């Protein structure tokens, strides 16, 4: 046999032997990996559980700032035609009201140190960005928002804040908060049902007299007038409040650290005991307590309101 032919055959044999050895090694290694992956001392391996992600919503915040209007200032809850912030549903220290801050933080002295009320009687949503900037500077763990009643309570229905303006101002307020306090949580209350308040309070002669001073004229003006025109006016105001609440829900829903109350305050039926005996419109101390209950339930819930 020629030498060249024998050399070729040896080369082929060597290549075949190397290929077989490689295949055998691969099989052994694969078998080892499979065995070690599926058995540990004859029993299935146990994988370590993945760590649970930290929830975005803290159900026990330790500091609270409040923004909004006269309801959050406790207007007419203690003294006629005056603010009473100690009775505020959000940050008050009155133990009869048991505000949200008092329920979350504990003692009134601690609440006084770790809560701030930047709401203002007469404020509407356009005032919210400025209030939110003040709240953000305190770096609170939770900010409460209740606004919109004054936007609907204009001198006439025609002067109510347009819905898109309301949206722009509310979005701007959240932007202002996030600029300084990006991880602060926000609890947003729905706007109360103003038509139901009219229906509840119109039976009080004193309430009707106070209403004539100009309190929520778009809804409460000419309280005893039930003409078609008056009913249409009240319906228009009611529809605007519903639209504001849809804006609050929509904008808040796009922020991971924001909870809307699901319409709980709008749906709440304030009784005579829960309205101020002076104006039959703002919450009394009893009513402020009911608002605090609603807020505490929603803030501490495992899941946001639907």
Beta strands, then each sheet from edge to edge (+ up, - down):
strand 1: 64-68
strand 2: 115-117
strand 3: 142-146
strand 4: 185-188
strand 5: 258-260
sheet 1: 2+ 1+ 3+ 4+ 5+
end
